[in-house]
Structures are given as C-alpha cells and as structure tokens.
Amino acid sequence: MGFQGKHFLKLLDFSAEEIGQLIDLAASLKEKKKQGIPHRLCEGKNIVLLFEKTSTRTRCAFETAGYDLGMGVTYLDPAASQMGKKESIADTARVLGRMYDGIEYRGFSQDLVEELAQYAGVPVWNGLTDEFHPTQILADFLTIREKFGRLKGINFVYMGDARFNMGNSLMVGCAKMGLNFTACAPKAYFPNEALIAQCQEVAKESGATLSFEEDVAKAVANADVIYTDIWVSMGEPAEVWKQRIDELLPYQVNAAVMKQAPAHAIFMHCLPSYHDLKTEIGSKIGAEFGLNGLEVTDEVFESPQSVVFDEAENRMHTIKAVMAATLGGV
C-alpha cells in the first residue's frame, strides 16, 4: 500500500486515494474483528501512547487496536513522562524511537507532534492536537460510507465552533474526498482564512464545495450529515462558557434543526457530549445557564438519526488500519 514508515499527522499530507485505501483497510479489519478472525499483523512490535490530554475513545481505540494487531502497548500520561520538562521533545523522540516501533501523541501542539515525527525515526500518529484530529475523520468517513454507501457528493454540515481541530479536520477531509462541506456558525467561529484557501484549492480536484453560513435553516436544508462538537475544549478557561453559550446556542443541534433537514439526515458527534445533565460539567453548566443540553439536545443524541456510537466504535477500526499500514503489517 505504500504507507510503511509514514507518519500520520494530518490529512493534508495524504491524497484522496490514500485516505480511501485506509478507510477500505479499516472496513476489512472491522469485518475480520466481527467474524472473530485473528489479524495479528504486527506481531512482536511495540508502541507507546503519549497523552497530554486525556481521552476515553482515543486511548481505548489505540490500545485495543494495538492488542488486536499483536503488539505491546505502553501508555504514558504527563505525570509518567519527562517530555518537555526535564527532556526536550527531540531527545524524547529519539529515546522512544529506539525502544518502540511507533509513537502516538495526543495533546495541544501540532508543532510538537511534527517535531516528534522529525526526530523519532519511527511512525508517529496524531491522536489529537489543537489544530487537527485526523484519526477521528477516518472514523467519521467510515461511518458515513457505511450509512450512505459513498462519500463523494454527501452534503456535510458542521454546526458550532469550526475554528479548531474538528472544524479544521472535517473541512480538510471533505475537500479531499469530495463531500460538500458547510460550516454553520457565527462568522467569528469560521475556520481561519489560510486553511480555507488551502482547502478551496484541494476541493477543485475532488469536486467538493466549501460553504460558510450563519443561517441555520439555509445550512441544513439539504444536509445528509449534521455534525457538532462541544463548545469549550480541554485546556480552555471555564470563563469562556458564557460567551460560547451566548453566541452558539442558536446553533445547538435540536429537534427543530433536524426537522429542517431531509428525513434521511444523520447526526454525528466525536464525543464526549454534553447532551444531558449526567456529567459533572454538564450538570454545572446546565444549572448555571438553565439548559438541559448544550451543543446537542438529548432528544437528538438518543434519536434513531444519531450514529455517534457507530462513530466511536469506528475509531478503533480506523486507528488499527493506520497502525497496520504504517508499520508494514499489510
């Protein structure tokens, strides 16, 4: 497949054909998993997971995928590593690259994961940075393909804050794979102009369209997919909640929004979600602002149109494909 030894840092580094190959491989590995067919394609290899930001799905997906592929897995959180404190990123990369066959990083800085890749000497995988979240997009696109049978021509609407990793990565992915991307938000929450311009050039090759819309009804009128994410990211101060709620509540995905979309439209979310009051943060923010849900209502989240747990499962299958391909297992 030509992926052996490559890093997986952002989708901009890959062609549409390569992204499609990874999704195909993920679908194949998923079928093997479902049928109970062993696929220990990386037997005897070892990987390390570096987490500056905690996560349920990313950690469990990498660990389970690693075990399924026959690998040993080491997890290091900030308290368990000297990276950036007593040891530089370059030195950390060179040490880990001598001991492990692959390195995953999940944290804040895209520059940091790029620096790890520069010095590691082994494949480095981006589990999330503030700028990009490429493994999530592979899972999202596998899910969309499972539901619609295709990616090209799908009308994809992202609701809410489109300035950071999810808005950026979904726009890039749609531009690469020929989906029609719409960011629906106040203008201040659109992706940055430089990335938009880059994606517009990419979209010329795939036939994708990129739109930026403040009117919800107009944005979702022809939507096949309506997607959202939490409004305040890990590491942002709690004080920003009031501003985000004031400015983004009109872009909450609720039953009224879904009714303005075609009946076949699906709802997607990368999780975690504040769709009810059953979390510490959701309960606190809900009580303070008198809301039962934030970026999405519980009614939509739990509806038949919601495919969020299919997405979550597909994190494992697509991450498995990335690791197997870049470690030479296929």
RAVENTA-V911468 format. One record per residue. N is the residue number from 1. RES is the residue in one small letter. SS is DSSP state (2 for helix, 1 for strand, 0 for the rest). OMEGA is omega in radians with two decimals (999 if undefined). Layout:
{{N:RES:SS:OMEGA} {N:RES:SS:OMEGA}}
This chain:
{{1:m:0:3.09} {2:g:0:-3.13} {3:f:0:-3.00} {4:q:0:3.11} {5:g:0:-3.13} {6:k:0:2.98} {7:h:0:3.04} {8:f:1:-2.98} {9:l:0:3.10} {10:k:0:-3.07} {11:l:2:3.10} {12:l:2:-3.12} {13:d:2:-3.01} {14:f:0:3.07} {15:s:0:3.07} {16:a:2:3.12} {17:e:2:-3.14} {18:e:2:3.10} {19:i:2:3.09} {20:g:2:3.11} {21:q:2:3.11} {22:l:2:3.11} {23:i:2:3.08} {24:d:2:3.14} {25:l:2:3.11} {26:a:2:3.12} {27:a:2:3.12} {28:s:2:3.13} {29:l:2:3.09} {30:k:2:3.13} {31:e:2:3.09} {32:k:2:3.12} {33:k:2:-3.11} {34:k:2:-3.10} {35:q:2:-3.14} {36:g:0:3.14} {37:i:0:3.13} {38:p:0:3.12} {39:h:0:-3.11} {40:r:0:-2.99} {41:l:0:-3.10} {42:c:0:-3.11} {43:e:0:3.07} {44:g:0:3.11} {45:k:0:-3.14} {46:n:1:3.12} {47:i:1:3.10} {48:v:1:-3.14} {49:l:1:3.13} {50:l:1:-3.08} {51:f:1:2.93} {52:e:0:3.04} {53:k:0:-3.14} {54:t:0:3.12} {55:s:0:3.00} {56:t:0:-3.02} {57:r:2:-3.06} {58:t:2:3.14} {59:r:2:-3.09} {60:c:2:3.13} {61:a:2:3.13} {62:f:2:-3.11} {63:e:2:-3.11} {64:t:2:3.11} {65:a:2:3.11} {66:g:2:3.13} {67:y:2:3.12} {68:d:2:-3.13} {69:l:0:3.09} {70:g:0:-3.05} {71:m:0:2.92} {72:g:1:-3.06} {73:v:1:3.04} {74:t:1:3.10} {75:y:1:3.10} {76:l:1:3.02} {77:d:1:-3.07} {78:p:2:-3.11} {79:a:2:-3.04} {80:a:2:-3.10} {81:s:0:3.08} {82:q:0:-3.06} {83:m:1:3.11} {84:g:0:3.13} {85:k:0:3.11} {86:k:0:-3.08} {87:e:1:-3.12} {88:s:0:3.11} {89:i:2:-3.12} {90:a:2:-3.14} {91:d:2:3.10} {92:t:2:-3.12} {93:a:2:-3.09} {94:r:2:3.06} {95:v:2:-3.09} {96:l:2:3.13} {97:g:2:3.07} {98:r:2:-3.05} {99:m:2:-3.03} {100:y:0:3.14} {101:d:0:3.12} {102:g:1:-3.08} {103:i:1:2.99} {104:e:1:3.07} {105:y:1:3.04} {106:r:1:-3.09} {107:g:0:-2.99} {108:f:0:-2.88} {109:s:0:3.01} {110:q:2:3.10} {111:d:2:-3.12} {112:l:2:-3.14} {113:v:2:3.07} {114:e:2:3.11} {115:e:2:3.04} {116:l:2:-3.12} {117:a:2:-3.12} {118:q:2:-2.99} {119:y:2:-2.94} {120:a:2:-3.07} {121:g:0:3.07} {122:v:0:3.12} {123:p:1:3.06} {124:v:1:-3.09} {125:w:1:3.13} {126:n:1:3.09} {127:g:1:3.03} {128:l:1:2.88} {129:t:0:3.11} {130:d:0:-3.04} {131:e:0:-3.05} {132:f:0:3.09} {133:h:0:-2.96} {134:p:2:-3.13} {135:t:2:3.11} {136:q:2:-3.08} {137:i:2:3.05} {138:l:2:3.11} {139:a:2:3.12} {140:d:2:-3.08} {141:f:2:3.02} {142:l:2:-3.14} {143:t:2:3.13} {144:i:2:-3.14} {145:r:2:3.09} {146:e:2:-3.07} {147:k:2:-3.02} {148:f:2:-3.14} {149:g:0:-3.12} {150:r:0:2.98} {151:l:0:-3.06} {152:k:0:3.10} {153:g:0:3.09} {154:i:0:3.09} {155:n:1:-2.97} {156:f:1:-3.12} {157:v:1:3.08} {158:y:1:-3.08} {159:m:1:3.03} {160:g:0:-3.02} {161:d:0:-3.06} {162:a:0:-3.03} {163:r:0:-2.95} {164:f:0:-2.91} {165:n:2:-3.08} {166:m:2:3.10} {167:g:2:3.12} {168:n:2:-3.02} {169:s:2:3.10} {170:l:2:3.08} {171:m:2:3.10} {172:v:2:-3.12} {173:g:2:3.12} {174:c:2:3.12} {175:a:2:-3.14} {176:k:2:-2.93} {177:m:2:3.02} {178:g:0:3.02} {179:l:0:3.11} {180:n:1:-3.00} {181:f:1:3.01} {182:t:1:2.97} {183:a:1:-3.11} {184:c:1:-3.03} {185:a:0:2.93} {186:p:0:-3.05} {187:k:2:-3.12} {188:a:2:-3.11} {189:y:2:3.06} {190:f:0:3.05} {191:p:0:-3.10} {192:n:0:-2.99} {193:e:2:-3.10} {194:a:2:3.13} {195:l:2:3.08} {196:i:2:-3.12} {197:a:2:3.12} {198:q:2:-3.13} {199:c:2:3.08} {200:q:2:3.10} {201:e:2:3.11} {202:v:2:-3.08} {203:a:2:3.11} {204:k:2:-3.13} {205:e:2:-3.04} {206:s:2:-3.05} {207:g:0:3.11} {208:a:0:2.97} {209:t:0:3.09} {210:l:1:-3.11} {211:s:1:-3.12} {212:f:1:-2.87} {213:e:1:3.07} {214:e:0:-3.10} {215:d:0:-3.06} {216:v:2:-3.09} {217:a:2:3.12} {218:k:2:-3.08} {219:a:2:-3.00} {220:v:2:-3.02} {221:a:0:-3.13} {222:n:0:-3.02} {223:a:0:2.92} {224:d:0:-3.12} {225:v:1:2.99} {226:i:1:-2.97} {227:y:1:3.02} {228:t:1:3.13} {229:d:0:3.12} {230:i:0:-3.02} {231:w:0:3.11} {232:v:0:-3.07} {233:s:0:3.08} {234:m:0:-3.14} {235:g:0:3.08} {236:e:0:-3.13} {237:p:0:-3.11} {238:a:0:-3.09} {239:e:0:-3.08} {240:v:2:-3.10} {241:w:2:-3.09} {242:k:2:-3.14} {243:q:2:-3.12} {244:r:2:-3.14} {245:i:2:3.12} {246:d:2:-3.02} {247:e:2:-3.03} {248:l:2:-3.14} {249:l:2:3.06} {250:p:2:-3.12} {251:y:2:3.03} {252:q:0:3.07} {253:v:1:-3.12} {254:n:0:-3.07} {255:a:2:3.14} {256:a:2:3.11} {257:v:2:-3.11} {258:m:2:3.13} {259:k:2:3.11} {260:q:2:3.11} {261:a:0:3.05} {262:p:0:-3.07} {263:a:0:-3.10} {264:h:0:-3.07} {265:a:0:3.09} {266:i:1:3.08} {267:f:1:-3.14} {268:m:1:-3.14} {269:h:1:-3.09} {270:c:0:3.11} {271:l:0:0.06} {272:p:0:-3.07} {273:s:0:3.03} {274:y:0:-3.10} {275:h:0:3.13} {276:d:0:-3.09} {277:l:0:-3.02} {278:k:0:3.03} {279:t:0:-3.13} {280:e:2:-3.12} {281:i:2:-3.14} {282:g:2:3.13} {283:s:2:-3.12} {284:k:2:-3.13} {285:i:2:3.12} {286:g:2:3.13} {287:a:2:-3.10} {288:e:2:-3.04} {289:f:2:3.09} {290:g:0:-3.10} {291:l:0:3.07} {292:n:0:3.10} {293:g:0:-3.09} {294:l:0:-3.04} {295:e:0:3.09} {296:v:1:3.08} {297:t:0:3.12} {298:d:2:-3.14} {299:e:2:3.13} {300:v:2:-3.09} {301:f:2:-3.10} {302:e:0:-3.07} {303:s:0:3.08} {304:p:0:3.13} {305:q:0:-3.09} {306:s:1:3.13} {307:v:0:-2.98} {308:v:2:-3.12} {309:f:2:2.94} {310:d:2:3.06} {311:e:2:-3.08} {312:a:2:3.10} {313:e:2:-3.07} {314:n:2:2.99} {315:r:2:-3.10} {316:m:2:-3.06} {317:h:2:-3.12} {318:t:2:3.05} {319:i:2:3.10} {320:k:2:3.13} {321:a:2:3.13} {322:v:2:-3.11} {323:m:2:-3.13} {324:a:2:-3.11} {325:a:2:-3.06} {326:t:2:3.10} {327:l:0:3.06} {328:g:0:-3.12} {329:g:0:3.14} {330:v:0:999}}
